[in-house]
Amino acid sequence: MMTRLAKISLVFAVALYHALVVLGNLTDYDSNYQFVRHVLMMDSTFPGNREMWRAINSPAVHTLFYLVIIAWECAVAVVCGWGALRMLKASHSNGNGFRESKNMAILGLTLSLLLWFVAFLTTGGEWFLMWQSKVWNGQEEAFRMFAIVGIVLIFLVQPEGELSA
């Protein structure tokens, strides 16, 4: 039972983290909007780099990117929260019942991994060369979150060692 509670708690923690990120993005919209804007404009990458053709200077596109990120973070918070609640509800069921209750949490954690890997590390980091910026570089934070959520997902999918009743 302790392993199940640990898994439920960690999925709730991921939901809480993303909910707080969404709250911060909505209550202090401009701070992170500026981050997205500068990454997309590539205005702090190495001078003279030959990839500046990738830069996007449209405020409408900056806003769209930012809103998609916020919606994605919100989806992660909701799906992980829902998944943790389903797991909590099934915490006293047999092994098969609890295993099946993990599906929504697995989906939420996967959405989170895709957010950090695709949106931040791949799109921001590589396509928009965020790695070149000393000011607008969120790769360490994105990798940290990718690693944390990945560890939670790996732990979650491990069997609890209980026999199916």
ABEGO torsion letter per residue (X at the ends): XAAAAAAAAAAAAAAAAAAAAAAAAAABAAAAAAAAAAAAAGAABBBGBAAAAABBABAAAAAAAAAAAAAAAAAAAAAAAAAAAAAAAAAABBAAAAAAAAAAAAAAAAAAAAAAAAAAAAAAAAAAGAAABAABBAAAAAAAAAAAAAAAAAAAABBAGBBBX
